[in-house]
Amino acid sequence: MILFLLLALPLCAELRVQKIFGPETDTGPYKHPAAITELDNGDLLLVYYGGKGEYARDTALFMSRLAKGSSKWTPPRRIAQDPFRSLGNGVLWQAPDNVVWLFYVVRFGDTWTNSRIAQKISHDRGETWSDASMLTLEEGMMVRNKPIVLANGDYLLPAYRETGNDTEFIPPDTTSVFFRFDKAKREWKKSGEIRSAKGNLQPAVVELEPNHLVAYCRRGGDYKPTQDGWLVRSESKNGGVTWSEGVNSAFRNPHAAVELLKLRNGHLLMIFNDHMSDRTPLAASVSTDNDRTWTKPVNLMEGRNSFAYPSAVEGRDGRIHLVFTSDGRKVIQYATFQEADVLRR
């Protein structure tokens, strides 16, 4: 037991970790995956879906707030629920016009292959929300990571289309896709798709230069131990309209989500599980030269646990604010660190 406690400690000296919600939080035992964003007033918002289990029929979206200057997250409150269908992954994001968007998954059948993407908006920093509407009715569509604002002002939402109707295998025709927001028509239009030999999903995207984008995606396949598990990388040279064939990157991936941020100084920060089969350790790496080279990964969390589905934002305080789930998807944790903590290792 002592060995486990030591191994489960954060390995980055400046990383501060706080358990936010666990089994004692009355939103159901299942709490996964968490996603975080920062608002214009400095508040942090967190969303996750909770219920009896991943495929339970009672799952709903819950939100919590960490007010600027506070050290305590508010009790989670329900912000989306469907009386007839289960809900899944949620994404919170504030656009440049201060409208806060909530994207989330609605499952129409027994597996995620039957999902569609729904959306809500808030004009008061998440205090109240609009009714739900469907972003797309195309079967298999899901979200995981936040939109980005392109150099021309367009919004680009990363998404993915899962196929196969199999809870333990992602087939080769599962693809990462993108939606672009048409401000004049006030609608999201599908824009671009990443195909790869073994399938890919849950893209995390940044714009390196105007119209030049790079995405890192979770690999497809099964969950068995492997020596051939890598994040899938793709590029777009026309603002996300078309994408290159997805290829294996140099980053290991145990069939798990990845976070990719472009920091205000132009550096790229990747947070990922640096393993081919296990969702531990949770590591970070930085590129200071537009994705050409990356620093040696620094383990943020390590141990006999699962530190999965990282979601992060660079705060106005200069720190990286990170949430992830652990303990069999029953605990949501919040951590902060600085880019320098990764660069100096």
GUFI-950350 format. One record per residue: residue in three letters; x, y, z negated of N, C-alpha, C in turn. Coordinates in steps of 0.02 Angstrom, whole numbers, padded with zeros to 5 digits, always signed. Layout:
BEGIN
AlaXYZXYZXYZ ...
This chain:
BEGIN
Met+00042-00061+00000+00000+00000+00000+00043+00063+00000 Ile+00097+00063-00039+00141+00122-00041+00171+00134+00028 Leu+00192+00080+00062+00221+00087+00129+00172+00119+00177 Phe+00109+00098+00174+00058+00126+00219+00048+00200+00206 Leu+00045+00219+00143+00034+00290+00127+00091+00333+00153 Leu+00151+00306+00147+00208+00345+00171+00207+00350+00247 Leu+00192+00296+00281+00192+00297+00353+00136+00340+00381 Ala+00082+00347+00344+00024+00385+00369+00032+00459+00360 Leu+00085+00481+00327+00097+00552+00318+00116+00584+00384 Pro+00100+00649+00393+00123+00683+00454+00199+00685+00457 Leu+00226+00674+00516+00298+00671+00524+00328+00738+00543 Cys+00286+00784+00566+00308+00852+00581+00305+00892+00517 Ala+00362+00919+00494+00366+00949+00427+00317+01006+00417 Glu+00302+01044+00470+00259+01103+00462+00186+01087+00476 Leu+00170+01025+00489+00101+01006+00503+00061+01005+00438 Arg+00006+01040+00438-00039+01040+00380-00102+01003+00400 Val-00119+00951+00362-00174+00907+00379-00228+00910+00325 Gln-00290+00916+00346-00346+00919+00300-00402+00873+00324 Lys-00425+00828+00282-00483+00789+00298-00545+00834+00294 Ile-00584+00836+00348-00644+00879+00349-00706+00838+00329 Phe-00720+00786+00367-00779+00745+00355-00760+00672+00354 Gly-00794+00634+00311-00782+00562+00307-00847+00525+00293 Pro-00842+00464+00267-00902+00424+00253-00952+00458+00206 Glu-00927+00502+00164-00972+00537+00117-01015+00590+00151 Thr-00998+00610+00212-01036+00660+00248-01097+00627+00280 Asp-01156+00653+00264-01218+00619+00282-01242+00635+00352 Thr-01201+00616+00402-01223+00620+00472-01218+00551+00505 Gly-01216+00500+00464-01205+00432+00489-01132+00413+00481 Pro-01117+00349+00477-01048+00327+00467-01002+00342+00527 Tyr-01031+00346+00587-00991+00358+00647-00982+00432+00659 Lys-00919+00454+00666-00904+00526+00677-00848+00531+00729 His-00869+00541+00792-00818+00537+00845-00848+00562+00910 Pro-00810+00590+00957-00745+00620+00944-00755+00693+00926 Ala-00710+00722+00889-00714+00792+00871-00684+00835+00926 Ala-00711+00895+00935-00685+00944+00983-00686+01013+00949 Ile-00636+01054+00964-00629+01118+00930-00620+01174+00980 Thr-00642+01235+00961-00629+01295+01000-00625+01354+00952 Glu-00596+01409+00975-00593+01471+00936-00636+01524+00969 Leu-00672+01563+00929-00714+01617+00953-00677+01683+00954 Asp-00708+01733+00984-00676+01798+00990-00666+01833+00923 Asn-00705+01813+00871-00698+01843+00805-00650+01805+00760 Gly-00618+01753+00787-00570+01714+00748-00598+01654+00714 Asp-00665+01645+00715-00694+01584+00687-00675+01523+00730 Leu-00671+01466+00698-00662+01403+00733-00727+01363+00730 Leu-00745+01334+00787-00804+01291+00790-00782+01220+00806 Leu-00815+01172+00775-00801+01101+00784-00866+01065+00800 Val-00864+01018+00846-00924+00978+00863-00904+00905+00866 Tyr-00950+00861+00846-00941+00789+00854-01009+00757+00859 Tyr-01010+00694+00880-01074+00660+00879-01073+00607+00825 Gly-01127+00602+00789-01130+00557+00731-01193+00515+00732 Gly-01191+00459+00696-01247+00413+00691-01224+00347+00662 Lys-01261+00295+00676-01245+00229+00648-01187+00196+00684 Gly-01174+00214+00747-01121+00183+00785-01116+00213+00854 Glu-01065+00193+00892-01054+00221+00958-01114+00214+01004 Tyr-01146+00156+01002-01202+00143+01047-01269+00144+01011 Ala-01271+00173+00952-01334+00178+00915-01382+00226+00951 Arg-01446+00218+00939-01496+00260+00972-01509+00325+00934 Asp-01479+00332+00875-01495+00391+00834-01441+00444+00836 Thr-01391+00439+00880-01336+00486+00879-01358+00556+00899 Ala-01327+00606+00868-01342+00676+00880-01278+00716+00877 Leu-01279+00778+00902-01222+00822+00901-01225+00866+00838 Phe-01168+00870+00803-01162+00909+00742-01106+00960+00749 Met-01117+01020+00722-01068+01073+00725-01050+01098+00656 Ser-00987+01117+00648-00963+01148+00587-00921+01209+00605 Arg-00916+01257+00558-00880+01319+00571-00829+01331+00516 Leu-00770+01353+00536-00720+01377+00489-00714+01452+00502 Ala-00745+01492+00459-00744+01565+00469-00673+01591+00460 Lys-00657+01643+00498-00591+01673+00493-00577+01693+00421 Gly-00519+01672+00396-00499+01688+00328-00523+01639+00276 Ser-00566+01592+00297-00592+01542+00250-00549+01479+00253 Ser-00551+01439+00201-00516+01375+00199-00565+01317+00197 Lys-00630+01331+00203-00681+01279+00196-00727+01277+00257 Trp-00732+01220+00287-00778+01210+00342-00850+01206+00316 Thr-00897+01233+00353-00967+01230+00333-00994+01159+00340 Pro-01045+01140+00302-01075+01074+00311-01099+01066+00382 Pro-01091+01008+00413-01112+01000+00483-01188+01006+00490 Arg-01209+01040+00543-01280+01046+00557-01294+01021+00628 Arg-01352+00992+00636-01371+00963+00701-01387+01019+00750 Ile-01355+01016+00810-01369+01067+00861-01396+01037+00925 Ala-01397+00970+00930-01426+00938+00989-01447+00867+00970 Gln-01507+00849+00991-01532+00781+00981-01586+00768+01033 Asp-01589+00705+01055-01640+00684+01102-01683+00631+01068 Pro-01750+00640+01065-01791+00591+01030-01794+00523+01063 Phe-01771+00518+01125-01777+00456+01162-01710+00425+01183 Arg-01657+00466+01182-01592+00442+01207-01536+00459+01159 Ser-01482+00420+01165-01423+00431+01124-01379+00486+01155 Leu-01346+00524+01113-01300+00576+01136-01228+00554+01125 Gly-01183+00584+01164-01112+00567+01159-01068+00629+01159 Asn-01007+00623+01183-00955+00674+01180-00981+00745+01186 Gly-00960+00788+01141-00977+00859+01144-00916+00902+01157 Val-00926+00958+01191-00872+01007+01206-00899+01076+01191 Leu-00863+01115+01152-00880+01185+01138-00829+01230+01171 Trp-00852+01287+01199-00806+01333+01233-00838+01401+01240 Gln-00800+01454+01224-00825+01522+01234-00795+01552+01297 Ala-00839+01574+01341-00818+01604+01405-00794+01676+01394 Pro-00761+01706+01443-00738+01775+01437-00793+01825+01422 Asp-00855+01811+01442-00911+01857+01427-00940+01844+01358 Asn-00907+01802+01318-00925+01785+01249-00984+01737+01243 Val-01011+01713+01298-01062+01660+01294-01027+01596+01272 Val-01056+01563+01222-01029+01499+01198-01067+01443+01232 Trp-01030+01398+01264-01059+01341+01299-01052+01278+01257 Leu-01103+01237+01257-01101+01170+01230-01117+01121+01286 Phe-01069+01078+01302-01080+01024+01350-01081+00959+01311 Tyr-01124+00913+01331-01125+00849+01296-01156+00795+01340 Val-01146+00733+01318-01166+00675+01356-01234+00649+01331 Val-01278+00632+01378-01341+00599+01362-01340+00531+01395 Arg-01348+00479+01355-01344+00411+01382-01415+00386+01398 Phe-01427+00370+01461-01493+00349+01484-01503+00273+01482 Gly-01449+00235+01467-01454+00163+01466-01412+00133+01411 Asp-01389+00072+01421-01353+00036+01369-01279+00051+01365 Thr-01250+00077+01419-01178+00092+01418-01167+00164+01442 Trp-01105+00188+01435-01089+00256+01456-01096+00265+01531 Thr-01095+00210+01568-01104+00213+01640-01171+00243+01659 Asn-01218+00242+01612-01286+00269+01625-01294+00341+01602 Ser-01239+00377+01590-01242+00443+01560-01251+00499+01611 Arg-01273+00556+01586-01274+00619+01623-01247+00674+01576 Ile-01235+00734+01604-01208+00789+01565-01263+00841+01553 Ala-01273+00860+01490-01319+00913+01471-01280+00974+01447 Gln-01315+01030+01441-01283+01092+01419-01330+01136+01381 Lys-01303+01177+01336-01338+01230+01301-01292+01290+01299 Ile-01320+01349+01286-01279+01408+01277-01301+01447+01215 Ser-01255+01487+01188-01270+01529+01130-01243+01599+01143 His-01283+01649+01125-01263+01719+01133-01243+01750+01066 Asp-01242+01710+01013-01225+01737+00947-01174+01693+00912 Arg-01123+01672+00949-01067+01634+00923-01088+01569+00890 Gly-01139+01537+00918-01158+01471+00895-01207+01470+00837 Glu-01233+01527+00819-01284+01528+00765-01350+01499+00790 Thr-01369+01517+00850-01430+01489+00881-01413+01466+00951 Trp-01454+01419+00976-01439+01388+01041-01501+01388+01086 Ser-01488+01391+01150-01541+01386+01200-01569+01315+01200 Asp-01624+01306+01236-01647+01238+01250-01595+01203+01294 Ala-01599+01138+01296-01552+01099+01337-01573+01099+01410 Ser-01523+01097+01454-01536+01086+01525-01483+01037+01550 Met-01496+01006+01607-01449+00957+01634-01400+00991+01681 Leu-01336+00982+01668-01285+01008+01713-01283+00966+01776 Thr-01290+00901+01769-01293+00856+01826-01334+00795+01808 Leu-01371+00769+01857-01409+00708+01848-01375+00648+01881 Glu-01315+00658+01906-01278+00603+01936-01259+00552+01883 Glu-01274+00489+01896-01264+00437+01846-01190+00426+01832 Gly-01174+00415+01769-01106+00400+01749-01064+00461+01730 Met-01092+00521+01736-01054+00582+01722-01047+00596+01648 Met-00986+00614+01628-00971+00629+01558-00921+00686+01552 Val-00915+00714+01492-00866+00767+01478-00823+00746+01419 Arg-00766+00779+01412-00724+00769+01354-00684+00833+01337 Asn-00654+00867+01386-00610+00924+01373-00642+00990+01395 Lys-00616+01045+01366-00643+01112+01377-00631+01137+01448 Pro-00673+01182+01472-00660+01215+01536-00599+01261+01530 Ile-00573+01282+01587-00522+01334+01589-00547+01389+01636 Val-00518+01448+01628-00532+01504+01673-00476+01508+01724 Leu-00493+01504+01788-00443+01507+01841-00421+01579+01853 Ala-00367+01587+01890-00339+01653+01904-00389+01699+01939 Asn-00434+01670+01979-00484+01711+02014-00546+01724+01972 Gly-00546+01701+01909-00603+01713+01865-00654+01658+01862 Asp-00650+01608+01907-00696+01552+01905-00685+01509+01843 Tyr-00738+01476+01821-00732+01427+01767-00727+01357+01799 Leu-00683+01316+01771-00675+01247+01795-00684+01199+01737 Leu-00734+01157+01741-00750+01109+01689-00724+01040+01709 Pro-00678+01010+01670-00657+00942+01684-00710+00892+01661 Ala-00722+00841+01700-00772+00790+01683-00749+00724+01713 Tyr-00790+00673+01710-00773+00609+01741-00835+00568+01754 Arg-00828+00523+01802-00883+00478+01819-00861+00407+01804 Glu-00893+00377+01754-00875+00309+01732-00921+00258+01766 Thr-00891+00204+01789-00929+00152+01824-00919+00085+01789 Gly-00954+00034+01811-00939-00034+01790-00985-00067+01740 Asn-01022-00027+01700-01067-00057+01650-01032-00107+01604 Asp-00970-00093+01587-00931-00138+01544-00900-00097+01488 Thr-00914-00115+01426-00888-00076+01370-00814-00089+01357 Glu-00785-00140+01388-00715-00158+01374-00670-00151+01435 Phe-00696-00124+01490-00654-00118+01550-00677-00059+01592 Ile-00629-00018+01613-00642+00039+01657-00616+00021+01727 Pro-00660+00014+01777-00639-00010+01843-00604+00044+01884 Pro-00572+00024+01939-00533+00070+01980-00573+00127+02012 Asp-00638+00119+02020-00677+00173+02051-00703+00223+02001 Thr-00682+00219+01938-00695+00273+01890-00648+00331+01906 Thr-00675+00391+01911-00635+00448+01933-00645+00509+01889 Ser-00593+00549+01884-00598+00615+01854-00628+00663+01905 Val-00673+00706+01883-00704+00755+01928-00705+00823+01894 Phe-00725+00874+01932-00725+00942+01906-00788+00978+01930 Phe-00810+01026+01889-00867+01068+01906-00845+01141+01902 Arg-00863+01180+01953-00846+01251+01955-00910+01292+01945 Phe-00906+01344+01904-00965+01384+01889-00974+01440+01940 Asp-01032+01440+01973-01051+01492+02019-01088+01546+01979 Lys-01054+01602+01965-01084+01653+01922-01145+01685+01954 Ala-01144+01693+02020-01201+01725+02054-01264+01682+02048 Lys-01256+01617+02058-01314+01571+02055-01324+01542+01986 Arg-01277+01555+01941-01281+01529+01872-01290+01454+01871 Glu-01245+01420+01907-01248+01347+01908-01178+01318+01919 Trp-01170+01257+01894-01107+01221+01903-01111+01178+01966 Lys-01059+01182+02008-01057+01142+02068-00996+01095+02065 Lys-01006+01033+02086-00953+00984+02085-00897+01007+02131 Ser-00834+01000+02107-00777+01025+02145-00717+00982+02131 Gly-00702+00935+02175-00640+00897+02169-00647+00832+02130 Glu-00605+00783+02147-00607+00717+02117-00538+00687+02119 Ile-00518+00652+02066-00453+00619+02063-00464+00544+02066 Arg-00435+00513+02117-00437+00440+02124-00368+00412+02108 Ser-00367+00352+02081-00303+00319+02066-00312+00244+02069 Ala-00257+00207+02072-00259+00136+02085-00299+00096+02033 Lys-00293+00115+01970-00326+00079+01916-00384+00118+01886 Gly-00402+00174+01915-00455+00216+01887-00428+00264+01835 Asn-00463+00319+01824-00441+00368+01775-00502+00407+01751 Leu-00496+00439+01693-00552+00474+01662-00527+00525+01612 Gln-00572+00566+01587-00558+00616+01535-00498+00661+01552 Pro-00501+00696+01609-00445+00738+01629-00436+00798+01584 Ala-00374+00817+01572-00355+00879+01539-00317+00920+01590 Val-00338+00982+01601-00313+01020+01658-00286+01088+01637 Val-00234+01111+01673-00208+01179+01665-00193+01207+01734 Glu-00191+01273+01739-00171+01307+01801-00099+01331+01793 Leu-00053+01304+01831+00018+01322+01826+00030+01391+01857 Glu+00005+01400+01916+00008+01463+01954-00060+01470+01988 Pro-00077+01530+02013-00141+01537+02048-00152+01482+02100 Asn-00206+01446+02092-00227+01391+02136-00187+01326+02127 His-00134+01327+02089-00094+01266+02078-00110+01238+02009 Leu-00145+01181+02009-00168+01150+01947-00135+01082+01938 Val-00129+01062+01876-00107+00994+01860-00154+00965+01808 Ala-00169+00901+01815-00213+00866+01767-00179+00802+01745 Tyr-00185+00788+01681-00165+00723+01653-00228+00688+01629 Cys-00235+00624+01646-00297+00588+01634-00284+00522+01597 Arg-00332+00503+01559-00331+00437+01527-00333+00383+01581 Arg-00296+00331+01572-00294+00276+01622-00356+00232+01617 Gly-00370+00196+01671-00423+00146+01670-00396+00079+01650 Gly-00435+00026+01664-00415-00041+01646-00446-00065+01581 Asp-00413-00114+01548-00441-00141+01486-00400-00118+01427 Tyr-00417-00145+01368-00386-00124+01305-00335-00174+01279 Lys-00316-00222+01320-00269-00273+01298-00198-00245+01295 Pro-00155-00275+01253-00085-00253+01251-00054-00255+01320 Thr-00014-00205+01336+00015-00200+01402+00083-00165+01399 Gln+00123-00176+01450+00186-00139+01459+00180-00092+01519 Asp+00119-00081+01541+00108-00040+01601+00049+00007+01590 Gly+00052+00044+01535-00002+00091+01520+00023+00162+01518 Trp+00001+00204+01566+00028+00272+01573-00029+00322+01585 Leu-00019+00384+01562-00063+00437+01582-00059+00446+01658 Val-00116+00461+01688-00119+00472+01760-00113+00547+01774 Arg-00069+00564+01821-00057+00635+01838-00079+00650+01909 Ser-00109+00710+01918-00130+00731+01985-00122+00807+01989 Glu-00114+00832+02051-00107+00904+02063-00159+00928+02114 Ser-00176+00991+02108-00216+01024+02159-00181+01089+02179 Lys-00178+01101+02244-00146+01162+02270-00197+01212+02296 Asn-00262+01197+02287-00314+01242+02312-00368+01256+02259 Gly-00344+01264+02196-00390+01284+02143-00438+01230+02120 Gly-00422+01168+02133-00464+01113+02109-00515+01088+02159 Val-00512+01113+02221-00559+01090+02272-00542+01019+02293 Thr-00478+01004+02302-00455+00936+02316-00396+00921+02271 Trp-00384+00856+02260-00332+00834+02215-00290+00779+02247 Ser-00227+00776+02229-00183+00723+02253-00203+00657+02221 Glu-00181+00602+02251-00192+00536+02222-00161+00534+02152 Gly-00199+00509+02103-00173+00504+02036-00119+00450+02032 Val-00063+00466+01999-00007+00419+01993+00013+00415+01919 Asn+00048+00362+01902+00073+00354+01834+00123+00410+01818 Ser+00114+00441+01760+00161+00491+01737+00215+00458+01695 Ala+00256+00498+01662+00308+00472+01618+00282+00463+01547 Phe+00218+00479+01535+00190+00477+01468+00150+00413+01457 Arg+00164+00378+01402+00127+00317+01386+00055+00334+01366 Asn+00011+00285+01377-00060+00296+01362-00094+00230+01345 Pro-00123+00224+01284-00155+00162+01263-00230+00162+01279 His-00248+00188+01338-00319+00193+01355-00354+00240+01305 Ala-00327+00302+01300-00351+00349+01250-00348+00420+01278 Ala-00385+00465+01247-00391+00534+01270-00327+00573+01259 Val-00319+00626+01298-00260+00669+01295-00283+00742+01293 Glu-00244+00785+01260-00256+00857+01260-00198+00892+01294 Leu-00214+00941+01336-00163+00980+01372-00182+01053+01370 Leu-00138+01095+01344-00151+01167+01338-00097+01207+01373 Lys-00118+01264+01403-00069+01313+01425-00069+01368+01373 Leu-00012+01377+01340-00006+01425+01286+00001+01496+01314 Arg-00008+01545+01271-00005+01614+01294+00063+01633+01322 Asn+00115+01599+01300+00182+01614+01326+00197+01577+01391 Gly+00148+01540+01417+00156+01505+01480+00180+01433+01472 His+00200+01414+01412+00222+01345+01400+00162+01298+01400 Leu+00174+01235+01413+00122+01184+01411+00132+01140+01349 Leu+00077+01124+01317+00078+01081+01258+00034+01020+01271 Met+00063+00960+01264+00024+00899+01271+00022+00862+01204 Ile-00037+00838+01185-00047+00799+01125-00078+00733+01146 Phe-00046+00678+01127-00066+00613+01155-00043+00557+01109 Asn-00069+00498+01120-00045+00438+01084+00013+00409+01122 Asp+00072+00412+01092+00134+00390+01125+00144+00315+01117 His+00100+00277+01149+00102+00204+01145+00061+00177+01203 Met+00073+00116+01224+00036+00087+01279-00025+00046+01258 Ser-00028+00028+01193-00083-00014+01171-00118+00012+01109 Asp-00084+00049+01066-00112+00072+01002-00121+00147+01002 Arg-00174+00170+00968-00186+00242+00962-00149+00272+00903 Thr-00088+00255+00898-00040+00282+00850+00030+00269+00879 Pro+00077+00315+00874+00071+00379+00840+00033+00431+00882 Leu+00014+00485+00849-00012+00544+00884+00047+00592+00891 Ala+00065+00608+00952+00127+00644+00966+00114+00708+01005 Ala+00164+00752+01006+00160+00815+01044+00224+00825+01083 Ser+00217+00855+01142+00274+00871+01185+00261+00938+01218 Val+00314+00974+01234+00309+01041+01264+00348+01044+01329 Ser+00320+01078+01378+00356+01095+01439+00363+01170+01444 Thr+00425+01193+01452+00437+01265+01459+00449+01285+01531 Asp+00442+01237+01578+00458+01251+01648+00403+01225+01695 Asn+00340+01236+01675+00283+01221+01719+00280+01147+01739 Asp+00287+01102+01690+00275+01031+01700+00332+00995+01735 Arg+00389+01029+01744+00445+00995+01777+00482+00949+01727 Thr+00492+00974+01666+00523+00933+01614+00485+00943+01549 Trp+00491+00893+01505+00455+00894+01440+00504+00876+01384 Thr+00492+00905+01325+00532+00888+01267+00518+00817+01244 Lys+00564+00789+01207+00553+00723+01177+00493+00727+01130 Pro+00445+00681+01136+00385+00684+01094+00401+00684+01020 Val+00365+00726+00984+00370+00729+00911+00307+00698+00881 Asn+00315+00650+00837+00257+00618+00807+00226+00665+00756 Leu+00162+00678+00765+00124+00718+00718+00096+00674+00662 Met+00067+00618+00682+00040+00569+00634+00061+00499+00656 Glu+00075+00457+00607+00097+00389+00622+00078+00343+00565 Gly+00064+00280+00581+00047+00232+00529-00002+00180+00554 Arg-00021+00135+00510-00068+00082+00528-00139+00110+00526 Asn-00154+00150+00574-00218+00184+00579-00228+00201+00653 Ser-00282+00233+00668-00295+00258+00736-00305+00332+00732 Phe-00259+00371+00762-00264+00444+00763-00281+00464+00834 Ala-00346+00471+00848-00368+00471+00917-00407+00534+00936 Tyr-00413+00542+01002-00452+00596+01032-00432+00665+01007 Pro-00370+00685+01019-00349+00752+00998-00385+00806+01037 Ser-00404+00858+01002-00433+00918+01033-00401+00978+00998 Ala-00373+01025+01037-00335+01079+01007-00348+01145+01041 Val-00330+01199+01006-00335+01266+01033-00279+01307+01003 Glu-00251+01353+01042-00201+01399+01015-00239+01458+00985 Gly-00232+01467+00920-00269+01520+00885-00238+01588+00892 Arg-00277+01638+00875-00251+01706+00875-00198+01717+00821 Asp-00194+01670+00774-00143+01673+00722-00077+01644+00745 Gly-00073+01620+00808-00012+01593+00836-00001+01520+00821 Arg-00047+01490+00783-00041+01419+00766-00084+01376+00813 Ile-00065+01313+00819-00105+01264+00855-00154+01233+00805 His-00218+01236+00821-00270+01207+00779-00294+01143+00813 Leu-00287+01087+00778-00298+01020+00806-00348+00981+00765 Val-00395+00947+00798-00438+00900+00764-00431+00832+00797 Phe-00440+00779+00758-00437+00711+00784-00475+00666+00736 Thr-00489+00605+00758-00525+00557+00715-00479+00501+00694 Ser-00496+00471+00637-00456+00416+00611-00501+00368+00571 Asp-00470+00317+00542-00506+00271+00497-00567+00240+00529 Gly-00556+00210+00588-00611+00176+00621-00667+00223+00643 Arg-00648+00284+00663-00697+00334+00687-00746+00355+00632 Lys-00723+00354+00570-00764+00374+00513-00740+00439+00481 Val-00680+00463+00501-00651+00522+00470-00629+00571+00524 Ile-00646+00635+00514-00623+00689+00557-00571+00729+00519 Gln-00512+00738+00550-00458+00774+00518-00441+00837+00557 Tyr-00418+00887+00520-00399+00952+00549-00327+00966+00530 Ala-00287+00986+00579-00216+00999+00568-00196+01064+00603 Thr-00145+01097+00576-00116+01155+00608-00040+01148+00609 Phe-00011+01174+00663+00062+01176+00668+00079+01230+00720 Gln+00143+01240+00731+00166+01290+00779+00206+01256+00835 Glu+00206+01288+00892+00246+01261+00948+00318+01251+00928 Ala+00344+01297+00888+00414+01292+00868+00428+01228+00830 Asp+00378+01201+00795+00388+01139+00758+00402+01080+00806 Val+00376+01085+00866+00388+01033+00916+00454+01046+00953 Leu+00468+01109+00968+00528+01126+01007+00592+01114+00969 Arg+00592+01123+00903+00655+01118+00867+00674+01048+00847 Arg+00632+00999+00862+00649+00929+00845+00693+00898+00899 
